[in-house]
Amino acid sequence: MEPILTRNIEPGQPPMCIREYEAAGGYGPLRKALAELSPGGVHKLVSDSHLRGRGGAGFPTGKKWAALPPLAQSARPRYIMVNCDEMEPGTFKDRLLAEGDPHQLIEGTVLAGYACQLDQGYIFIRDEYVGSARAVARALAEAEQAGCVGDNILGSGWSFHLKIHTSAGRYMCGEESGLINAVEGKRANPRTKPPYVVTVGAWGRPTVVNNVETLCCVPHIVERGAEWFKGLGKGKDAGMKIYGVSGRVKRPGAFELPMGTTMRELIEEHAGGMHDGVRFRAALPGGASTSFLDTSEMDIPLDFQSLQEIGASLGTGCLVMLDDRTCPVGMVHNLQQFFARESCGWCTPCRDGLPWVRDTLGYLEQGRGQPGDIELLEDQAHFINGNAFCALALGAVQSLHSSLTKLRDDYEEHIRRGRCPYQAAH
């Protein structure tokens, strides 16, 4: 199938300028929307397309937009925050889109602003994404000069302003209220809910938060329609998806494929299979905050609904591979080090529980594991999962909990041998 989201991206080449983007059909959907569709009409197209958020949770985009208060009853200004923080380990799809086709992101954001009747947008880019910030800044300046952003957009009488916010950030900025706090200049802690950010968000005003990949889908839905978008998916969800693969495969990278592509197809056909002499054991299907899928689950469609039905999650759709030469305990320990460091410290289960998990896994790797450690880790995973303030800790323990179920023998072997067996074998 021909690429949609990445059709304008050429590896090693700079992104299109606005003239090239418009020559390829860019800003045509925006012109169509402003000339032919009401804001409600654009909203209906997105709702009918069954577009689900690509940031990890998979929440229906049209339903999120519908939660905004009616314009006549709303405080002003109304905001959109574009999440390009992307600190999920193993995930690199939003960077690809922001650097490779920034005008697509800007057009999608402006269309979202029109559909939701917003006044101001912020594209939140993590500080390390220097190339993304530069590319988006150049494109935004071009779009403003061409009248596609700002006052009286394309002579329509509707105005929408867009700015870039680069932030030192942290993993917590991926949580929508943490992101909003960071834009406001505060510490990136999550907020108590309710009220939800769609009613009381940035500076106390209604705010919608969408992921980069989500917004990049919007121009194509406006251009070709909801039924076309639904027909792209192979499984139970709609559209195209940028999947990623990292680990010991022959062609690691990002691949735009129909939603519902299986893990087997993604690894064997698109990523070229495993390195010679290396065997696949399992993979995290959507970055570090998802559960392991093993060889028995390679033919399950990688979409939100199919994975939810087996108690797993798609997350960002970027696979992190586990092979037979990598210690699963060491891999999970590495992930828990990240999550423990990135905890904002707001709640006890996350602030104290994740370091406890990290240290226990470290003892196992050092050969200091004791009988009962596995049960302790299970208890911690269960407690943290149900009692943390936000989704950071919930996601953090997914790899731990699933590895204790599917890869338990490796944990037991660490205790039985009094060392990590992989350190000697490889």
C-alpha beads as a LAMMPS data file, in Angstrom:
LAMMPS data file: protein, C-alpha beads

426 atoms
425 bonds

1 atom types
1 bond types

-500.0 500.0 xlo xhi
-500.0 500.0 ylo yhi
-500.0 500.0 zlo zhi

Masses

1 110.0

Atoms # bond

1 1 1 0.000 0.000 0.000
2 1 1 1.224 3.481 -0.859
3 1 1 2.365 5.571 2.128
4 1 1 0.090 8.343 3.334
5 1 1 1.692 10.006 6.337
6 1 1 5.237 9.587 5.033
7 1 1 4.583 10.163 1.336
8 1 1 6.503 13.456 1.332
9 1 1 9.449 12.174 3.369
10 1 1 12.661 11.249 1.561
11 1 1 15.414 9.791 3.786
12 1 1 18.443 12.047 3.864
13 1 1 16.607 14.930 2.193
14 1 1 15.408 18.167 3.825
15 1 1 11.651 18.553 4.327
16 1 1 9.540 20.172 1.635
17 1 1 9.241 23.935 1.605
18 1 1 5.702 25.309 1.418
19 1 1 5.787 25.624 -2.393
20 1 1 6.714 21.957 -2.751
21 1 1 4.187 20.930 -0.123
22 1 1 1.376 22.806 -1.882
23 1 1 2.441 21.374 -5.256
24 1 1 1.987 17.900 -3.712
25 1 1 -1.539 18.800 -2.577
26 1 1 -0.650 20.284 0.790
27 1 1 -2.986 22.845 2.379
28 1 1 -5.641 21.695 -0.096
29 1 1 -7.556 20.008 2.744
30 1 1 -7.391 23.235 4.781
31 1 1 -8.712 25.267 1.834
32 1 1 -11.460 22.683 1.327
33 1 1 -12.457 22.777 4.982
34 1 1 -12.620 26.556 5.168
35 1 1 -14.543 26.871 1.896
36 1 1 -16.881 23.875 2.021
37 1 1 -17.170 22.558 5.578
38 1 1 -18.328 23.946 8.881
39 1 1 -16.250 23.257 11.998
40 1 1 -18.842 20.641 12.913
41 1 1 -18.450 19.086 9.478
42 1 1 -14.712 18.600 9.965
43 1 1 -15.348 17.235 13.448
44 1 1 -17.892 14.763 12.054
45 1 1 -15.441 13.549 9.415
46 1 1 -12.819 12.823 12.065
47 1 1 -15.370 11.134 14.339
48 1 1 -16.760 8.995 11.514
49 1 1 -13.238 7.990 10.445
50 1 1 -12.716 6.202 13.789
51 1 1 -9.332 7.874 14.175
52 1 1 -7.850 6.895 17.535
53 1 1 -5.058 8.807 19.237
54 1 1 -1.591 7.596 18.234
55 1 1 0.148 8.748 21.418
56 1 1 -0.368 5.466 23.268
57 1 1 -3.818 5.360 24.859
58 1 1 -5.763 5.077 21.601
59 1 1 -8.642 7.302 22.754
60 1 1 -11.064 8.202 19.911
61 1 1 -10.040 11.624 18.613
62 1 1 -13.529 12.780 17.708
63 1 1 -14.794 11.846 21.166
64 1 1 -11.984 13.838 22.795
65 1 1 -12.838 16.894 20.696
66 1 1 -16.541 16.501 21.510
67 1 1 -15.770 16.835 25.229
68 1 1 -14.862 20.509 24.768
69 1 1 -17.594 22.821 26.044
70 1 1 -19.843 24.454 23.415
71 1 1 -18.331 27.633 22.078
72 1 1 -21.156 29.830 23.387
73 1 1 -20.619 28.518 26.927
74 1 1 -16.823 28.413 26.810
75 1 1 -14.110 30.498 28.391
76 1 1 -11.691 32.004 25.870
77 1 1 -9.100 31.592 24.544
78 1 1 -9.370 27.863 23.768
79 1 1 -6.134 25.942 23.226
80 1 1 -4.607 22.902 21.554
81 1 1 -1.364 21.380 22.782
82 1 1 0.530 19.179 20.302
83 1 1 2.522 16.491 22.082
84 1 1 5.927 16.044 20.416
85 1 1 7.713 15.187 23.644
86 1 1 8.071 11.492 22.687
87 1 1 10.168 10.244 25.607
88 1 1 8.770 6.706 25.440
89 1 1 11.850 4.447 25.181
90 1 1 11.978 2.709 21.822
91 1 1 9.689 5.247 20.119
92 1 1 10.740 7.591 17.319
93 1 1 7.743 8.040 14.980
94 1 1 6.779 11.606 15.903
95 1 1 10.317 12.807 15.350
96 1 1 10.176 11.301 11.861
97 1 1 6.993 13.224 11.048
98 1 1 8.007 16.531 12.628
99 1 1 11.397 16.592 10.916
100 1 1 10.356 14.997 7.645
101 1 1 7.050 16.750 6.876
102 1 1 6.443 19.643 9.299
103 1 1 3.841 21.304 7.053
104 1 1 1.648 18.207 7.372
105 1 1 1.776 18.593 11.158
106 1 1 0.959 22.298 10.954
107 1 1 -1.949 21.720 8.567
108 1 1 -3.360 18.978 10.802
109 1 1 -3.092 21.243 13.834
110 1 1 -4.834 24.142 12.091
111 1 1 -7.619 21.808 10.941
112 1 1 -8.039 20.576 14.510
113 1 1 -8.170 24.202 15.626
114 1 1 -10.915 24.887 13.072
115 1 1 -12.944 21.785 13.972
116 1 1 -12.815 22.619 17.687
117 1 1 -13.016 26.400 17.198
118 1 1 -9.784 27.025 19.062
119 1 1 -7.829 30.250 19.276
120 1 1 -4.239 29.264 20.031
121 1 1 -2.007 26.228 19.611
122 1 1 1.347 25.177 21.048
123 1 1 3.572 22.503 19.533
124 1 1 5.419 21.033 22.510
125 1 1 8.813 19.685 21.380
126 1 1 11.332 18.111 23.723
127 1 1 14.593 20.013 23.909
128 1 1 16.677 17.140 22.530
129 1 1 14.698 17.221 19.271
130 1 1 16.718 20.128 17.879
131 1 1 16.165 19.059 14.268
132 1 1 12.406 18.788 14.801
133 1 1 12.212 22.245 16.367
134 1 1 14.183 23.808 13.509
135 1 1 12.122 22.102 10.823
136 1 1 8.799 23.030 12.409
137 1 1 9.940 26.628 13.033
138 1 1 10.900 27.074 9.356
139 1 1 7.620 25.580 8.178
140 1 1 5.576 27.648 10.620
141 1 1 7.202 30.869 9.384
142 1 1 6.364 29.888 5.794
143 1 1 2.780 28.998 6.714
144 1 1 2.270 32.304 8.511
145 1 1 3.617 34.242 5.525
146 1 1 1.299 32.319 3.187
147 1 1 -1.737 33.073 5.370
148 1 1 -2.290 29.445 6.441
149 1 1 -1.791 30.331 10.112
150 1 1 -2.566 33.559 11.969
151 1 1 -5.223 36.216 11.449
152 1 1 -7.971 35.744 8.851
153 1 1 -6.614 32.418 7.597
154 1 1 -6.842 32.213 3.787
155 1 1 -9.396 35.046 3.832
156 1 1 -11.914 32.969 5.774
157 1 1 -12.404 35.410 8.617
158 1 1 -11.260 32.775 11.108
159 1 1 -8.009 33.282 13.044
160 1 1 -5.800 30.730 14.753
161 1 1 -2.311 31.301 16.096
162 1 1 0.372 28.663 16.585
163 1 1 3.609 28.711 18.554
164 1 1 6.437 26.293 19.311
165 1 1 7.318 25.462 22.895
166 1 1 10.611 23.636 23.427
167 1 1 11.010 22.159 26.864
168 1 1 13.718 20.403 28.824
169 1 1 10.814 18.213 29.779
170 1 1 10.761 14.751 31.251
171 1 1 8.740 11.607 30.660
172 1 1 5.865 13.069 32.667
173 1 1 5.344 15.638 29.911
174 1 1 3.741 12.874 27.871
175 1 1 0.807 13.022 30.299
176 1 1 -1.507 15.768 29.089
177 1 1 -1.827 17.735 32.313
178 1 1 1.907 17.417 32.976
179 1 1 2.531 18.813 29.502
180 1 1 0.208 21.733 30.171
181 1 1 1.950 22.495 33.454
182 1 1 5.287 22.528 31.627
183 1 1 3.971 24.969 28.995
184 1 1 2.749 27.198 31.808
185 1 1 6.261 27.233 33.247
186 1 1 5.474 24.949 36.155
187 1 1 6.887 21.620 37.241
188 1 1 5.529 18.819 35.038
189 1 1 3.333 17.144 37.642
190 1 1 -0.024 15.599 36.753
191 1 1 -3.185 17.395 37.820
192 1 1 -6.103 16.060 39.796
193 1 1 -9.039 14.968 37.614
194 1 1 -11.752 16.124 37.438
195 1 1 -11.732 18.812 36.196
196 1 1 -10.417 17.488 32.905
197 1 1 -8.220 19.571 30.658
198 1 1 -10.878 19.856 27.947
199 1 1 -12.797 22.097 30.336
200 1 1 -10.065 23.466 32.643
201 1 1 -6.706 23.141 30.915
202 1 1 -3.984 25.622 30.014
203 1 1 -4.309 28.777 32.110
204 1 1 -7.709 27.513 33.244
205 1 1 -9.151 27.458 29.720
206 1 1 -10.547 24.585 27.608
207 1 1 -7.651 22.662 26.067
208 1 1 -7.325 19.648 23.783
209 1 1 -4.078 17.657 23.688
210 1 1 -3.229 15.560 20.625
211 1 1 -0.210 13.588 19.495
212 1 1 1.817 14.474 16.374
213 1 1 0.917 11.318 14.449
214 1 1 -2.767 11.759 15.303
215 1 1 -2.892 15.274 13.864
216 1 1 -0.960 14.252 10.752
217 1 1 -3.862 11.937 9.881
218 1 1 -6.419 14.764 9.870
219 1 1 -5.601 16.449 6.511
220 1 1 -5.922 13.114 4.716
221 1 1 -9.286 12.394 6.329
222 1 1 -10.566 15.806 5.229
223 1 1 -9.167 15.268 1.741
224 1 1 -10.408 11.721 1.094
225 1 1 -13.174 11.075 3.592
226 1 1 -13.974 8.936 6.606
227 1 1 -14.854 5.733 4.722
228 1 1 -11.542 5.821 2.854
229 1 1 -9.655 6.132 6.146
230 1 1 -11.575 3.265 7.744
231 1 1 -10.819 1.085 4.744
232 1 1 -7.068 1.437 5.225
233 1 1 -6.908 -0.718 8.350
234 1 1 -6.363 -4.470 8.223
235 1 1 -7.702 -5.243 11.680
236 1 1 -10.295 -3.709 13.978
237 1 1 -8.998 -0.125 13.900
238 1 1 -8.784 2.422 11.119
239 1 1 -6.055 4.151 9.155
240 1 1 -2.351 3.805 8.601
241 1 1 0.134 3.488 11.434
242 1 1 3.823 4.227 11.739
243 1 1 5.281 1.155 13.398
244 1 1 8.828 1.081 14.707
245 1 1 11.226 -1.789 15.313
246 1 1 14.381 -1.590 17.428
247 1 1 16.671 -4.417 18.473
248 1 1 18.604 -7.191 16.740
249 1 1 16.754 -7.121 13.424
250 1 1 18.392 -6.645 10.036
251 1 1 16.543 -3.442 9.151
252 1 1 15.528 -1.527 12.297
253 1 1 13.511 1.590 11.653
254 1 1 10.032 3.042 11.150
255 1 1 7.510 1.616 8.692
256 1 1 4.150 3.071 7.641
257 1 1 1.720 0.169 7.324
258 1 1 -2.016 -0.445 7.623
259 1 1 -3.281 -0.501 11.194
260 1 1 -3.606 -4.144 12.215
261 1 1 -0.390 -5.392 10.605
262 1 1 0.850 -8.395 12.572
263 1 1 4.080 -8.567 14.517
264 1 1 5.216 -11.450 12.319
265 1 1 4.827 -9.408 9.125
266 1 1 6.441 -6.354 10.676
267 1 1 9.510 -8.257 11.886
268 1 1 10.004 -10.798 9.109
269 1 1 9.003 -8.824 6.010
270 1 1 9.646 -5.176 6.782
271 1 1 12.423 -5.323 9.386
272 1 1 14.197 -8.134 7.499
273 1 1 13.992 -10.722 10.269
274 1 1 16.355 -11.326 13.156
275 1 1 20.128 -11.128 12.837
276 1 1 21.755 -14.389 11.777
277 1 1 22.212 -16.667 14.764
278 1 1 19.751 -14.722 16.908
279 1 1 16.311 -16.024 17.863
280 1 1 13.213 -13.969 18.659
281 1 1 11.803 -14.486 22.150
282 1 1 9.376 -11.633 22.774
283 1 1 8.754 -7.943 22.102
284 1 1 7.191 -4.946 23.738
285 1 1 4.717 -3.894 21.010
286 1 1 4.427 -0.208 21.818
287 1 1 7.456 1.122 23.603
288 1 1 8.664 0.467 27.129
289 1 1 5.307 0.883 28.869
290 1 1 3.580 -2.097 27.248
291 1 1 3.438 -5.840 27.972
292 1 1 5.593 -8.483 26.301
293 1 1 4.139 -10.456 23.411
294 1 1 5.781 -13.827 22.749
295 1 1 6.006 -16.235 19.812
296 1 1 2.425 -17.462 20.353
297 1 1 1.101 -13.934 19.729
298 1 1 2.978 -12.978 16.566
299 1 1 -0.105 -13.229 14.342
300 1 1 -2.407 -11.020 16.429
301 1 1 -3.151 -7.739 14.617
302 1 1 -1.222 -4.847 16.096
303 1 1 -4.159 -2.543 16.703
304 1 1 -5.707 -1.104 19.836
305 1 1 -8.779 -3.309 20.048
306 1 1 -7.159 -6.640 19.154
307 1 1 -4.429 -6.233 21.769
308 1 1 -6.876 -4.982 24.370
309 1 1 -8.844 -8.192 23.927
310 1 1 -5.824 -10.242 25.078
311 1 1 -4.994 -7.933 27.977
312 1 1 -2.178 -6.117 26.173
313 1 1 -1.861 -2.645 24.630
314 1 1 -0.561 -1.190 21.376
315 1 1 0.951 1.899 22.992
316 1 1 2.943 3.819 20.406
317 1 1 3.239 0.824 18.064
318 1 1 7.031 0.775 18.216
319 1 1 8.419 -2.698 18.942
320 1 1 11.287 -3.179 21.371
321 1 1 12.737 -6.616 20.688
322 1 1 13.925 -9.261 23.133
323 1 1 16.164 -11.949 21.630
324 1 1 17.699 -15.105 23.045
325 1 1 21.040 -13.386 23.707
326 1 1 19.560 -10.618 25.835
327 1 1 18.764 -11.109 29.506
328 1 1 15.083 -10.331 30.090
329 1 1 15.769 -9.452 33.735
330 1 1 18.498 -7.039 32.663
331 1 1 16.228 -5.548 30.004
332 1 1 13.398 -4.952 32.476
333 1 1 15.905 -3.611 35.022
334 1 1 17.110 -1.077 32.464
335 1 1 13.537 0.037 31.788
336 1 1 12.759 0.345 35.498
337 1 1 15.852 2.513 35.952
338 1 1 14.370 4.873 33.386
339 1 1 10.903 4.965 34.926
340 1 1 12.222 5.384 38.484
341 1 1 14.335 8.323 37.336
342 1 1 11.475 9.931 35.421
343 1 1 8.905 9.703 38.205
344 1 1 7.806 13.199 39.167
345 1 1 7.612 12.129 42.816
346 1 1 4.000 13.206 43.206
347 1 1 2.660 9.945 44.684
348 1 1 4.192 7.345 47.012
349 1 1 3.625 4.163 44.930
350 1 1 5.531 5.665 41.999
351 1 1 8.119 7.709 43.913
352 1 1 9.100 4.892 46.306
353 1 1 7.784 1.782 44.602
354 1 1 9.638 2.098 41.305
355 1 1 13.074 2.561 42.950
356 1 1 12.317 -0.499 45.088
357 1 1 11.544 -2.506 41.946
358 1 1 14.674 -1.163 40.244
359 1 1 16.894 -2.116 43.193
360 1 1 15.412 -5.611 43.519
361 1 1 16.024 -6.282 39.831
362 1 1 19.546 -4.941 40.242
363 1 1 20.195 -7.412 43.062
364 1 1 19.063 -10.262 40.807
365 1 1 21.413 -9.114 38.053
366 1 1 24.301 -8.836 40.544
367 1 1 23.743 -12.368 41.832
368 1 1 22.328 -11.143 45.137
369 1 1 18.780 -12.370 44.554
370 1 1 16.989 -14.178 47.370
371 1 1 14.074 -16.621 47.512
372 1 1 10.938 -14.531 47.712
373 1 1 12.241 -11.741 45.474
374 1 1 10.021 -12.813 42.581
375 1 1 6.958 -12.758 44.811
376 1 1 8.011 -9.350 46.123
377 1 1 8.249 -8.030 42.572
378 1 1 4.795 -9.429 41.789
379 1 1 3.342 -7.718 44.857
380 1 1 4.990 -4.434 43.945
381 1 1 3.761 -4.601 40.339
382 1 1 0.214 -5.274 41.547
383 1 1 0.286 -2.509 44.175
384 1 1 1.837 0.150 41.929
385 1 1 -0.506 -0.674 39.054
386 1 1 -3.639 0.008 41.085
387 1 1 -2.657 2.883 43.323
388 1 1 -0.538 5.437 41.450
389 1 1 -1.826 8.933 40.731
390 1 1 -1.359 8.846 36.945
391 1 1 -0.534 6.433 34.150
392 1 1 3.275 6.675 34.386
393 1 1 3.630 3.975 37.029
394 1 1 0.863 1.886 35.487
395 1 1 2.821 1.767 32.227
396 1 1 6.128 1.312 34.011
397 1 1 5.167 -2.029 35.544
398 1 1 3.636 -3.557 32.399
399 1 1 6.941 -4.967 31.167
400 1 1 7.727 -6.213 34.682
401 1 1 4.378 -7.914 35.237
402 1 1 4.295 -9.592 31.831
403 1 1 7.919 -10.751 32.082
404 1 1 7.218 -12.340 35.467
405 1 1 4.423 -14.293 33.787
406 1 1 5.948 -15.213 30.432
407 1 1 9.669 -15.256 31.265
408 1 1 9.563 -16.412 34.874
409 1 1 12.168 -19.147 34.353
410 1 1 14.800 -16.474 33.723
411 1 1 14.088 -14.853 37.086
412 1 1 14.246 -18.201 38.851
413 1 1 17.517 -19.041 37.103
414 1 1 19.113 -15.845 38.435
415 1 1 18.297 -16.889 41.998
416 1 1 19.195 -20.533 41.500
417 1 1 22.616 -19.796 39.968
418 1 1 23.400 -16.750 42.067
419 1 1 24.306 -14.739 38.966
420 1 1 22.955 -13.576 35.624
421 1 1 23.314 -16.588 33.307
422 1 1 23.514 -14.360 30.237
423 1 1 26.676 -12.611 31.396
424 1 1 28.594 -15.862 31.215
425 1 1 26.922 -17.242 28.103
426 1 1 27.223 -14.107 25.942

Bonds

1 1 1 2
2 1 2 3
3 1 3 4
4 1 4 5
5 1 5 6
6 1 6 7
7 1 7 8
8 1 8 9
9 1 9 10
10 1 10 11
11 1 11 12
12 1 12 13
13 1 13 14
14 1 14 15
15 1 15 16
16 1 16 17
17 1 17 18
18 1 18 19
19 1 19 20
20 1 20 21
21 1 21 22
22 1 22 23
23 1 23 24
24 1 24 25
25 1 25 26
26 1 26 27
27 1 27 28
28 1 28 29
29 1 29 30
30 1 30 31
31 1 31 32
32 1 32 33
33 1 33 34
34 1 34 35
35 1 35 36
36 1 36 37
37 1 37 38
38 1 38 39
39 1 39 40
40 1 40 41
41 1 41 42
42 1 42 43
43 1 43 44
44 1 44 45
45 1 45 46
46 1 46 47
47 1 47 48
48 1 48 49
49 1 49 50
50 1 50 51
51 1 51 52
52 1 52 53
53 1 53 54
54 1 54 55
55 1 55 56
56 1 56 57
57 1 57 58
58 1 58 59
59 1 59 60
60 1 60 61
61 1 61 62
62 1 62 63
63 1 63 64
64 1 64 65
65 1 65 66
66 1 66 67
67 1 67 68
68 1 68 69
69 1 69 70
70 1 70 71
71 1 71 72
72 1 72 73
73 1 73 74
74 1 74 75
75 1 75 76
76 1 76 77
77 1 77 78
78 1 78 79
79 1 79 80
80 1 80 81
81 1 81 82
82 1 82 83
83 1 83 84
84 1 84 85
85 1 85 86
86 1 86 87
87 1 87 88
88 1 88 89
89 1 89 90
90 1 90 91
91 1 91 92
92 1 92 93
93 1 93 94
94 1 94 95
95 1 95 96
96 1 96 97
97 1 97 98
98 1 98 99
99 1 99 100
100 1 100 101
101 1 101 102
102 1 102 103
103 1 103 104
104 1 104 105
105 1 105 106
106 1 106 107
107 1 107 108
108 1 108 109
109 1 109 110
110 1 110 111
111 1 111 112
112 1 112 113
113 1 113 114
114 1 114 115
115 1 115 116
116 1 116 117
117 1 117 118
118 1 118 119
119 1 119 120
120 1 120 121
121 1 121 122
122 1 122 123
123 1 123 124
124 1 124 125
125 1 125 126
126 1 126 127
127 1 127 128
128 1 128 129
129 1 129 130
130 1 130 131
131 1 131 132
132 1 132 133
133 1 133 134
134 1 134 135
135 1 135 136
136 1 136 137
137 1 137 138
138 1 138 139
139 1 139 140
140 1 140 141
141 1 141 142
142 1 142 143
143 1 143 144
144 1 144 145
145 1 145 146
146 1 146 147
147 1 147 148
148 1 148 149
149 1 149 150
150 1 150 151
151 1 151 152
152 1 152 153
153 1 153 154
154 1 154 155
155 1 155 156
156 1 156 157
157 1 157 158
158 1 158 159
159 1 159 160
160 1 160 161
161 1 161 162
162 1 162 163
163 1 163 164
164 1 164 165
165 1 165 166
166 1 166 167
167 1 167 168
168 1 168 169
169 1 169 170
170 1 170 171
171 1 171 172
172 1 172 173
173 1 173 174
174 1 174 175
175 1 175 176
176 1 176 177
177 1 177 178
178 1 178 179
179 1 179 180
180 1 180 181
181 1 181 182
182 1 182 183
183 1 183 184
184 1 184 185
185 1 185 186
186 1 186 187
187 1 187 188
188 1 188 189
189 1 189 190
190 1 190 191
191 1 191 192
192 1 192 193
193 1 193 194
194 1 194 195
195 1 195 196
196 1 196 197
197 1 197 198
198 1 198 199
199 1 199 200
200 1 200 201
201 1 201 202
202 1 202 203
203 1 203 204
204 1 204 205
205 1 205 206
206 1 206 207
207 1 207 208
208 1 208 209
209 1 209 210
210 1 210 211
211 1 211 212
212 1 212 213
213 1 213 214
214 1 214 215
215 1 215 216
216 1 216 217
217 1 217 218
218 1 218 219
219 1 219 220
220 1 220 221
221 1 221 222
222 1 222 223
223 1 223 224
224 1 224 225
225 1 225 226
226 1 226 227
227 1 227 228
228 1 228 229
229 1 229 230
230 1 230 231
231 1 231 232
232 1 232 233
233 1 233 234
234 1 234 235
235 1 235 236
236 1 236 237
237 1 237 238
238 1 238 239
239 1 239 240
240 1 240 241
241 1 241 242
242 1 242 243
243 1 243 244
244 1 244 245
245 1 245 246
246 1 246 247
247 1 247 248
248 1 248 249
249 1 249 250
250 1 250 251
251 1 251 252
252 1 252 253
253 1 253 254
254 1 254 255
255 1 255 256
256 1 256 257
257 1 257 258
258 1 258 259
259 1 259 260
260 1 260 261
261 1 261 262
262 1 262 263
263 1 263 264
264 1 264 265
265 1 265 266
266 1 266 267
267 1 267 268
268 1 268 269
269 1 269 270
270 1 270 271
271 1 271 272
272 1 272 273
273 1 273 274
274 1 274 275
275 1 275 276
276 1 276 277
277 1 277 278
278 1 278 279
279 1 279 280
280 1 280 281
281 1 281 282
282 1 282 283
283 1 283 284
284 1 284 285
285 1 285 286
286 1 286 287
287 1 287 288
288 1 288 289
289 1 289 290
290 1 290 291
291 1 291 292
292 1 292 293
293 1 293 294
294 1 294 295
295 1 295 296
296 1 296 297
297 1 297 298
298 1 298 299
299 1 299 300
300 1 300 301
301 1 301 302
302 1 302 303
303 1 303 304
304 1 304 305
305 1 305 306
306 1 306 307
307 1 307 308
308 1 308 309
309 1 309 310
310 1 310 311
311 1 311 312
312 1 312 313
313 1 313 314
314 1 314 315
315 1 315 316
316 1 316 317
317 1 317 318
318 1 318 319
319 1 319 320
320 1 320 321
321 1 321 322
322 1 322 323
323 1 323 324
324 1 324 325
325 1 325 326
326 1 326 327
327 1 327 328
328 1 328 329
329 1 329 330
330 1 330 331
331 1 331 332
332 1 332 333
333 1 333 334
334 1 334 335
335 1 335 336
336 1 336 337
337 1 337 338
338 1 338 339
339 1 339 340
340 1 340 341
341 1 341 342
342 1 342 343
343 1 343 344
344 1 344 345
345 1 345 346
346 1 346 347
347 1 347 348
348 1 348 349
349 1 349 350
350 1 350 351
351 1 351 352
352 1 352 353
353 1 353 354
354 1 354 355
355 1 355 356
356 1 356 357
357 1 357 358
358 1 358 359
359 1 359 360
360 1 360 361
361 1 361 362
362 1 362 363
363 1 363 364
364 1 364 365
365 1 365 366
366 1 366 367
367 1 367 368
368 1 368 369
369 1 369 370
370 1 370 371
371 1 371 372
372 1 372 373
373 1 373 374
374 1 374 375
375 1 375 376
376 1 376 377
377 1 377 378
378 1 378 379
379 1 379 380
380 1 380 381
381 1 381 382
382 1 382 383
383 1 383 384
384 1 384 385
385 1 385 386
386 1 386 387
387 1 387 388
388 1 388 389
389 1 389 390
390 1 390 391
391 1 391 392
392 1 392 393
393 1 393 394
394 1 394 395
395 1 395 396
396 1 396 397
397 1 397 398
398 1 398 399
399 1 399 400
400 1 400 401
401 1 401 402
402 1 402 403
403 1 403 404
404 1 404 405
405 1 405 406
406 1 406 407
407 1 407 408
408 1 408 409
409 1 409 410
410 1 410 411
411 1 411 412
412 1 412 413
413 1 413 414
414 1 414 415
415 1 415 416
416 1 416 417
417 1 417 418
418 1 418 419
419 1 419 420
420 1 420 421
421 1 421 422
422 1 422 423
423 1 423 424
424 1 424 425
425 1 425 426
